[in-house]
């Protein structure tokens, strides 16, 4: 892309394939699997998002992503290892780890 962004927002697939049996039937019935499942670790898309942000965000550009509630620390680690700073793990209205925000150096 020939231009840069200030904000990158994503709600990528983040459910581990092993968590499928724990999900409600209604979710599985109405949501396409490609929108839900991210392989064995549930983290694949975050590596891509972090790399995309490094290439396409302006200096001090912000990333906002929804995450798997059980993978907060691991997801934060991906952004930290990629060189982002100001990484925050935020909770949803139910008190579950649900979002990460960070800033590109």
N, CA, C and O atoms as a GROMACS GRO file, in nm:
protein
  420
    1UNK      N    1   0.084  -0.118   0.000
    1UNK     CA    2   0.000   0.000   0.000
    1UNK      C    3   0.089   0.124   0.000
    1UNK      O    4   0.187   0.129   0.074
    2UNK      N    5   0.056   0.222  -0.080
    2UNK     CA    6   0.142   0.341  -0.090
    2UNK      C    7   0.121   0.445   0.019
    2UNK      O    8   0.186   0.549   0.018
    3UNK      N    9   0.032   0.420   0.114
    3UNK     CA   10   0.004   0.518   0.217
    3UNK      C   11   0.006   0.450   0.354
    3UNK      O   12   0.003   0.327   0.364
    4UNK      N   13   0.011   0.531   0.458
    4UNK     CA   14   0.019   0.480   0.595
    4UNK      C   15  -0.108   0.516   0.671
    4UNK      O   16  -0.180   0.608   0.635
    5UNK      N   17  -0.132   0.441   0.779
    5UNK     CA   18  -0.250   0.458   0.862
    5UNK      C   19  -0.211   0.508   1.001
    5UNK      O   20  -0.097   0.491   1.044
    6UNK      N   21  -0.306   0.568   1.070
    6UNK     CA   22  -0.287   0.607   1.210
    6UNK      C   23  -0.343   0.502   1.305
    6UNK      O   24  -0.296   0.489   1.418
    7UNK      N   25  -0.444   0.427   1.260
    7UNK     CA   26  -0.512   0.329   1.345
    7UNK      C   27  -0.535   0.201   1.267
    7UNK      O   28  -0.574   0.204   1.150
    8UNK      N   29  -0.512   0.090   1.332
    8UNK     CA   30  -0.540  -0.043   1.278
    8UNK      C   31  -0.631  -0.114   1.377
    8UNK      O   32  -0.592  -0.134   1.493
    9UNK      N   33  -0.750  -0.152   1.335
    9UNK     CA   34  -0.848  -0.218   1.420
    9UNK      C   35  -0.882  -0.353   1.358
    9UNK      O   36  -0.907  -0.363   1.238
   10UNK      N   37  -0.883  -0.457   1.441
   10UNK     CA   38  -0.915  -0.589   1.388
   10UNK      C   39  -0.985  -0.676   1.492
   10UNK      O   40  -0.953  -0.672   1.611
   11UNK      N   41  -1.079  -0.754   1.445
   11UNK     CA   42  -1.143  -0.859   1.522
   11UNK      C   43  -1.120  -0.989   1.446
   11UNK      O   44  -1.211  -1.043   1.382
   12UNK      N   45  -0.995  -1.038   1.452
   12UNK     CA   46  -0.960  -1.156   1.372
   12UNK      C   47  -1.013  -1.284   1.436
   12UNK      O   48  -1.055  -1.284   1.551
   13UNK      N   49  -1.012  -1.393   1.359
   13UNK     CA   50  -1.041  -1.522   1.421
   13UNK      C   51  -0.938  -1.548   1.531
   13UNK      O   52  -0.819  -1.527   1.511
   14UNK      N   53  -0.985  -1.594   1.649
   14UNK     CA   54  -0.891  -1.615   1.759
   14UNK      C   55  -0.924  -1.738   1.845
   14UNK      O   56  -0.868  -1.756   1.953
   15UNK      N   57  -1.013  -1.820   1.798
   15UNK     CA   58  -1.052  -1.939   1.876
   15UNK      C   59  -0.966  -2.056   1.834
   15UNK      O   60  -0.951  -2.084   1.715
   16UNK      N   61  -0.909  -2.125   1.933
   16UNK     CA   62  -0.831  -2.245   1.906
   16UNK      C   63  -0.924  -2.355   1.854
   16UNK      O   64  -1.038  -2.365   1.898
   17UNK      N   65  -0.875  -2.435   1.762
   17UNK     CA   66  -0.959  -2.543   1.708
   17UNK      C   67  -1.003  -2.639   1.819
   17UNK      O   68  -1.109  -2.700   1.808
   18UNK      N   69  -0.924  -2.652   1.924
   18UNK     CA   70  -0.959  -2.742   2.035
   18UNK      C   71  -1.074  -2.687   2.119
   18UNK      O   72  -1.132  -2.761   2.198
   19UNK      N   73  -1.108  -2.559   2.103
   19UNK     CA   74  -1.216  -2.499   2.180
   19UNK      C   75  -1.353  -2.513   2.113
   19UNK      O   76  -1.454  -2.471   2.168
   20UNK      N   77  -1.355  -2.572   1.996
   20UNK     CA   78  -1.480  -2.583   1.920
   20UNK      C   79  -1.588  -2.655   1.999
   20UNK      O   80  -1.704  -2.612   1.998
   21UNK      N   81  -1.553  -2.762   2.067
   21UNK     CA   82  -1.653  -2.839   2.142
   21UNK      C   83  -1.709  -2.763   2.262
   21UNK      O   84  -1.811  -2.803   2.317
   22UNK      N   85  -1.645  -2.655   2.302
   22UNK     CA   86  -1.692  -2.574   2.414
   22UNK      C   87  -1.788  -2.463   2.372
   22UNK      O   88  -1.847  -2.397   2.457
   23UNK      N   89  -1.802  -2.444   2.243
   23UNK     CA   90  -1.881  -2.332   2.192
   23UNK      C   91  -2.029  -2.367   2.183
   23UNK      O   92  -2.067  -2.483   2.170
   24UNK      N   93  -2.112  -2.261   2.189
   24UNK     CA   94  -2.256  -2.282   2.180
   24UNK      C   95  -2.294  -2.324   2.039
   24UNK      O   96  -2.232  -2.284   1.940
   25UNK      N   97  -2.397  -2.404   2.031
   25UNK     CA   98  -2.446  -2.451   1.902
   25UNK      C   99  -2.493  -2.335   1.815
   25UNK      O  100  -2.476  -2.338   1.693
   26UNK      N  101  -2.552  -2.232   1.876
   26UNK     CA  102  -2.602  -2.120   1.797
   26UNK      C  103  -2.487  -2.043   1.732
   26UNK      O  104  -2.501  -1.999   1.618
   27UNK      N  105  -2.376  -2.027   1.801
   27UNK     CA  106  -2.261  -1.960   1.741
   27UNK      C  107  -2.209  -2.040   1.623
   27UNK      O  108  -2.182  -1.985   1.516
   28UNK      N  109  -2.195  -2.169   1.643
   28UNK     CA  110  -2.143  -2.254   1.536
   28UNK      C  111  -2.238  -2.261   1.418
   28UNK      O  112  -2.195  -2.280   1.304
   29UNK      N  113  -2.366  -2.246   1.444
   29UNK     CA  114  -2.466  -2.254   1.338
   29UNK      C  115  -2.466  -2.128   1.251
   29UNK      O  116  -2.485  -2.136   1.130
   30UNK      N  117  -2.446  -2.011   1.312
   30UNK     CA  118  -2.463  -1.886   1.239
   30UNK      C  119  -2.334  -1.814   1.201
   30UNK      O  120  -2.337  -1.721   1.120
   31UNK      N  121  -2.222  -1.855   1.256
   31UNK     CA  122  -2.094  -1.791   1.222
   31UNK      C  123  -2.011  -1.885   1.135
   31UNK      O  124  -1.998  -2.002   1.168
   32UNK      N  125  -1.956  -1.835   1.026
   32UNK     CA  126  -1.870  -1.922   0.944
   32UNK      C  127  -1.742  -1.958   1.020
   32UNK      O  128  -1.685  -1.874   1.090
   33UNK      N  129  -1.698  -2.080   1.005
   33UNK     CA  130  -1.577  -2.126   1.076
   33UNK      C  131  -1.456  -2.039   1.046
   33UNK      O  132  -1.372  -2.017   1.134
   34UNK      N  133  -1.445  -1.991   0.925
   34UNK     CA  134  -1.330  -1.908   0.887
   34UNK      C  135  -1.324  -1.778   0.968
   34UNK      O  136  -1.217  -1.719   0.983
   35UNK      N  137  -1.439  -1.734   1.020
   35UNK     CA  138  -1.443  -1.612   1.101
   35UNK      C  139  -1.415  -1.639   1.248
   35UNK      O  140  -1.397  -1.545   1.326
   36UNK      N  141  -1.411  -1.765   1.288
   36UNK     CA  142  -1.396  -1.800   1.429
   36UNK      C  143  -1.262  -1.862   1.464
   36UNK      O  144  -1.199  -1.823   1.563
   37UNK      N  145  -1.217  -1.957   1.384
   37UNK     CA  146  -1.106  -2.043   1.425
   37UNK      C  147  -0.973  -2.002   1.364
   37UNK      O  148  -0.964  -1.970   1.245
   38UNK      N  149  -0.870  -2.003   1.450
   38UNK     CA  150  -0.735  -1.962   1.410
   38UNK      C  151  -0.634  -2.072   1.440
   38UNK      O  152  -0.529  -2.046   1.501
   39UNK      N  153  -0.664  -2.192   1.398
   39UNK     CA  154  -0.569  -2.302   1.411
   39UNK      C  155  -0.551  -2.350   1.554
   39UNK      O  156  -0.634  -2.325   1.641
   40UNK      N  157  -0.442  -2.421   1.576
   40UNK     CA  158  -0.417  -2.485   1.705
   40UNK      C  159  -0.388  -2.386   1.818
   40UNK      O  160  -0.423  -2.412   1.933
   41UNK      N  161  -0.326  -2.274   1.786
   41UNK     CA  162  -0.286  -2.180   1.892
   41UNK      C  163  -0.382  -2.063   1.910
   41UNK      O  164  -0.386  -2.003   2.018
   42UNK      N  165  -0.459  -2.032   1.807
   42UNK     CA  166  -0.547  -1.915   1.813
   42UNK      C  167  -0.473  -1.784   1.795
   42UNK      O  168  -0.532  -1.677   1.813
   43UNK      N  169  -0.345  -1.789   1.760
   43UNK     CA  170  -0.261  -1.668   1.755
   43UNK      C  171  -0.212  -1.629   1.616
   43UNK      O  172  -0.151  -1.523   1.600
   44UNK      N  173  -0.237  -1.711   1.517
   44UNK     CA  174  -0.177  -1.690   1.385
   44UNK      C  175  -0.200  -1.550   1.329
   44UNK      O  176  -0.107  -1.491   1.275
   45UNK      N  177  -0.319  -1.498   1.341
   45UNK     CA  178  -0.349  -1.369   1.282
   45UNK      C  179  -0.276  -1.254   1.351
   45UNK      O  180  -0.252  -1.150   1.288
   46UNK      N  181  -0.241  -1.269   1.477
   46UNK     CA  182  -0.175  -1.160   1.549
   46UNK      C  183  -0.034  -1.136   1.499
   46UNK      O  184   0.014  -1.023   1.499
   47UNK      N  185   0.034  -1.243   1.458
   47UNK     CA  186   0.166  -1.225   1.397
   47UNK      C  187   0.153  -1.144   1.268
   47UNK      O  188   0.235  -1.056   1.241
   48UNK      N  189   0.052  -1.174   1.190
   48UNK     CA  190   0.030  -1.101   1.065
   48UNK      C  191  -0.010  -0.956   1.090
   48UNK      O  192   0.036  -0.865   1.021
   49UNK      N  193  -0.095  -0.934   1.188
   49UNK     CA  194  -0.139  -0.798   1.221
   49UNK      C  195  -0.020  -0.715   1.270
   49UNK      O  196  -0.004  -0.600   1.229
   50UNK      N  197   0.062  -0.773   1.356
   50UNK     CA  198   0.179  -0.702   1.407
   50UNK      C  199   0.272  -0.664   1.293
   50UNK      O  200   0.320  -0.551   1.288
   51UNK      N  201   0.298  -0.755   1.202
   51UNK     CA  202   0.386  -0.728   1.089
   51UNK      C  203   0.324  -0.623   0.996
   51UNK      O  204   0.393  -0.533   0.949
   52UNK      N  205   0.195  -0.635   0.969
   52UNK     CA  206   0.126  -0.538   0.883
   52UNK      C  207   0.136  -0.398   0.944
   52UNK      O  208   0.163  -0.301   0.874
   53UNK      N  209   0.114  -0.389   1.074
   53UNK     CA  210   0.122  -0.260   1.141
   53UNK      C  211   0.260  -0.198   1.131
   53UNK      O  212   0.271  -0.078   1.111
   54UNK      N  213   0.363  -0.279   1.144
   54UNK     CA  214   0.499  -0.225   1.133
   54UNK      C  215   0.523  -0.165   0.995
   54UNK      O  216   0.593  -0.064   0.981
   55UNK      N  217   0.466  -0.227   0.894
   55UNK     CA  218   0.484  -0.178   0.756
   55UNK      C  219   0.391  -0.063   0.720
   55UNK      O  220   0.427   0.022   0.638
   56UNK      N  221   0.271  -0.059   0.779
   56UNK     CA  222   0.168   0.031   0.728
   56UNK      C  223   0.114   0.135   0.826
   56UNK      O  224   0.028   0.215   0.790
   57UNK      N  225   0.164   0.135   0.949
   57UNK     CA  226   0.121   0.238   1.044
   57UNK      C  227   0.222   0.352   1.047
   57UNK      O  228   0.342   0.331   1.032
   58UNK      N  229   0.171   0.471   1.067
   58UNK     CA  230   0.258   0.586   1.091
   58UNK      C  231   0.328   0.568   1.226
   58UNK      O  232   0.287   0.487   1.308
   59UNK      N  233   0.434   0.645   1.248
   59UNK     CA  234   0.500   0.651   1.378
   59UNK      C  235   0.394   0.684   1.482
   59UNK      O  236   0.312   0.774   1.461
   60UNK      N  237   0.394   0.614   1.592
   60UNK     CA  238   0.295   0.628   1.698
   60UNK      C  239   0.154   0.587   1.656
   60UNK      O  240   0.057   0.624   1.722
   61UNK      N  241   0.142   0.511   1.548
   61UNK     CA  242   0.013   0.456   1.507
   61UNK      C  243  -0.036   0.354   1.610
   61UNK      O  244   0.045   0.288   1.675
   62UNK      N  245  -0.165   0.342   1.623
   62UNK     CA  246  -0.225   0.256   1.726
   62UNK      C  247  -0.286   0.130   1.666
   62UNK      O  248  -0.342   0.132   1.556
   63UNK      N  249  -0.274   0.022   1.741
   63UNK     CA  250  -0.337  -0.105   1.706
   63UNK      C  251  -0.440  -0.136   1.813
   63UNK      O  252  -0.414  -0.121   1.932
   64UNK      N  253  -0.558  -0.180   1.770
   64UNK     CA  254  -0.665  -0.226   1.859
   64UNK      C  255  -0.712  -0.360   1.806
   64UNK      O  256  -0.759  -0.368   1.693
   65UNK      N  257  -0.701  -0.466   1.887
   65UNK     CA  258  -0.746  -0.598   1.843
   65UNK      C  259  -0.828  -0.667   1.951
   65UNK      O  260  -0.802  -0.652   2.071
   66UNK      N  261  -0.926  -0.741   1.906
   66UNK     CA  262  -1.000  -0.828   1.998
   66UNK      C  263  -0.921  -0.958   2.009
   66UNK      O  264  -0.858  -1.002   1.913
   67UNK      N  265  -0.927  -1.020   2.128
   67UNK     CA  266  -0.845  -1.138   2.154
   67UNK      C  267  -0.927  -1.250   2.219
   67UNK      O  268  -1.039  -1.229   2.266
   68UNK      N  269  -0.867  -1.366   2.220
   68UNK     CA  270  -0.919  -1.480   2.295
   68UNK      C  271  -0.891  -1.453   2.443
   68UNK      O  272  -0.778  -1.423   2.480
   69UNK      N  273  -0.993  -1.462   2.527
   69UNK     CA  274  -0.978  -1.427   2.668
   69UNK      C  275  -0.870  -1.506   2.741
   69UNK      O  276  -0.817  -1.460   2.842
   70UNK      N  277  -0.837  -1.624   2.692
   70UNK     CA  278  -0.735  -1.706   2.759
   70UNK      C  279  -0.594  -1.684   2.703
   70UNK      O  280  -0.499  -1.746   2.749
   71UNK      N  281  -0.581  -1.595   2.605
   71UNK     CA  282  -0.451  -1.575   2.539
   71UNK      C  283  -0.398  -1.433   2.551
   71UNK      O  284  -0.316  -1.391   2.469
   72UNK      N  285  -0.443  -1.360   2.650
   72UNK     CA  286  -0.402  -1.221   2.665
   72UNK      C  287  -0.252  -1.201   2.673
   72UNK      O  288  -0.196  -1.122   2.598
   73UNK      N  289  -0.188  -1.271   2.763
   73UNK     CA  290  -0.044  -1.252   2.782
   73UNK      C  291   0.035  -1.297   2.659
   73UNK      O  292   0.132  -1.232   2.620
   74UNK      N  293  -0.006  -1.406   2.599
   74UNK     CA  294   0.064  -1.453   2.479
   74UNK      C  295   0.047  -1.356   2.363
   74UNK      O  296   0.141  -1.330   2.288
   75UNK      N  297  -0.073  -1.301   2.349
   75UNK     CA  298  -0.098  -1.206   2.241
   75UNK      C  299  -0.019  -1.077   2.267
   75UNK      O  300   0.038  -1.020   2.174
   76UNK      N  301  -0.015  -1.032   2.390
   76UNK     CA  302   0.066  -0.914   2.424
   76UNK      C  303   0.212  -0.939   2.388
   76UNK      O  304   0.280  -0.850   2.337
   77UNK      N  305   0.260  -1.060   2.414
   77UNK     CA  306   0.398  -1.096   2.383
   77UNK      C  307   0.432  -1.084   2.236
   77UNK      O  308   0.543  -1.045   2.200
   78UNK      N  309   0.336  -1.117   2.150
   78UNK     CA  310   0.359  -1.105   2.006
   78UNK      C  311   0.386  -0.959   1.969
   78UNK      O  312   0.480  -0.930   1.895
   79UNK      N  313   0.305  -0.868   2.022
   79UNK     CA  314   0.324  -0.727   1.991
   79UNK      C  315   0.451  -0.671   2.056
   79UNK      O  316   0.520  -0.588   1.997
   80UNK      N  317   0.482  -0.717   2.176
   80UNK     CA  318   0.605  -0.672   2.242
   80UNK      C  319   0.728  -0.718   2.164
   80UNK      O  320   0.819  -0.639   2.139
   81UNK      N  321   0.730  -0.845   2.125
   81UNK     CA  322   0.843  -0.898   2.049
   81UNK      C  323   0.857  -0.830   1.913
   81UNK      O  324   0.967  -0.824   1.857
   82UNK      N  325   0.747  -0.778   1.860
   82UNK     CA  326   0.749  -0.710   1.731
   82UNK      C  327   0.794  -0.565   1.743
   82UNK      O  328   0.814  -0.498   1.642
   83UNK      N  329   0.810  -0.514   1.866
   83UNK     CA  330   0.862  -0.380   1.887
   83UNK      C  331   0.759  -0.275   1.922
   83UNK      O  332   0.792  -0.156   1.923
   84UNK      N  333   0.637  -0.314   1.950
   84UNK     CA  334   0.535  -0.217   1.990
   84UNK      C  335   0.556  -0.179   2.136
   84UNK      O  336   0.622  -0.251   2.211
   85UNK      N  337   0.500  -0.066   2.176
   85UNK     CA  338   0.509  -0.024   2.316
   85UNK      C  339   0.372   0.022   2.364
   85UNK      O  340   0.277   0.026   2.286
   86UNK      N  341   0.363   0.056   2.492
   86UNK     CA  342   0.236   0.100   2.548
   86UNK      C  343   0.129  -0.007   2.539
   86UNK      O  344   0.011   0.024   2.523
   87UNK      N  345   0.168  -0.132   2.548
   87UNK     CA  346   0.076  -0.244   2.528
   87UNK      C  347  -0.015  -0.256   2.650
   87UNK      O  348   0.032  -0.262   2.764
   88UNK      N  349  -0.145  -0.259   2.624
   88UNK     CA  350  -0.243  -0.270   2.732
   88UNK      C  351  -0.340  -0.384   2.702
   88UNK      O  352  -0.384  -0.402   2.588
   89UNK      N  353  -0.372  -0.458   2.804
   89UNK     CA  354  -0.473  -0.563   2.798
   89UNK      C  355  -0.599  -0.509   2.865
   89UNK      O  356  -0.597  -0.474   2.983
   90UNK      N  357  -0.707  -0.502   2.789
   90UNK     CA  358  -0.831  -0.443   2.838
   90UNK      C  359  -0.940  -0.550   2.853
   90UNK      O  360  -0.942  -0.649   2.781
   91UNK      N  361  -1.028  -0.527   2.947
   91UNK     CA  362  -1.136  -0.621   2.976
   91UNK      C  363  -1.266  -0.578   2.906
   91UNK      O  364  -1.286  -0.460   2.877
   92UNK      N  365  -1.353  -0.675   2.882
   92UNK     CA  366  -1.485  -0.644   2.827
   92UNK      C  367  -1.581  -0.615   2.942
   92UNK      O  368  -1.540  -0.612   3.058
   93UNK      N  369  -1.708  -0.593   2.912
   93UNK     CA  370  -1.807  -0.560   3.015
   93UNK      C  371  -1.830  -0.673   3.115
   93UNK      O  372  -1.881  -0.650   3.224
   94UNK      N  373  -1.792  -0.796   3.077
   94UNK     CA  374  -1.805  -0.910   3.168
   94UNK      C  375  -1.681  -0.931   3.253
   94UNK      O  376  -1.676  -1.024   3.334
   95UNK      N  377  -1.581  -0.845   3.237
   95UNK     CA  378  -1.459  -0.857   3.315
   95UNK      C  379  -1.357  -0.954   3.258
   95UNK      O  380  -1.260  -0.989   3.326
   96UNK      N  381  -1.378  -1.000   3.134
   96UNK     CA  382  -1.285  -1.095   3.071
   96UNK      C  383  -1.183  -1.017   2.987
   96UNK      O  384  -1.216  -0.916   2.925
   97UNK      N  385  -1.059  -1.067   2.985
   97UNK     CA  386  -0.958  -1.010   2.897
   97UNK      C  387  -1.011  -1.020   2.754
   97UNK      O  388  -1.044  -1.130   2.709
   98UNK      N  389  -1.020  -0.907   2.682
   98UNK     CA  390  -1.085  -0.912   2.551
   98UNK      C  391  -1.018  -0.828   2.443
   98UNK      O  392  -1.037  -0.856   2.325
   99UNK      N  393  -0.939  -0.727   2.479
   99UNK     CA  394  -0.881  -0.638   2.380
   99UNK      C  395  -0.735  -0.608   2.414
   99UNK      O  396  -0.695  -0.608   2.530
  100UNK      N  397  -0.658  -0.584   2.311
  100UNK     CA  398  -0.522  -0.534   2.329
  100UNK      C  399  -0.509  -0.408   2.245
  100UNK      O  400  -0.557  -0.401   2.132
  101UNK      N  401  -0.444  -0.310   2.302
  101UNK     CA  402  -0.409  -0.191   2.229
  101UNK      C  403  -0.258  -0.168   2.249
  101UNK      O  404  -0.202  -0.197   2.355
  102UNK      N  405  -0.194  -0.117   2.145
  102UNK     CA  406  -0.051  -0.090   2.152
  102UNK      C  407  -0.015   0.016   2.050
  102UNK      O  408  -0.098   0.056   1.967
  103UNK      N  409   0.108   0.061   2.056
  103UNK     CA  410   0.155   0.172   1.974
  103UNK      C  411   0.281   0.130   1.898
  103UNK      O  412   0.370   0.066   1.954
  104UNK      N  413   0.287   0.168   1.773
  104UNK     CA  414   0.405   0.140   1.691
  104UNK      C  415   0.515   0.242   1.723
  104UNK      O  416   0.488   0.361   1.734
  105UNK      N  417   0.636   0.193   1.738
  105UNK     CA  418   0.751   0.283   1.759
  105UNK      C  419   0.784   0.355   1.632
  105UNK      O  420   0.878   0.435   1.629
   0.00000   0.00000   0.00000
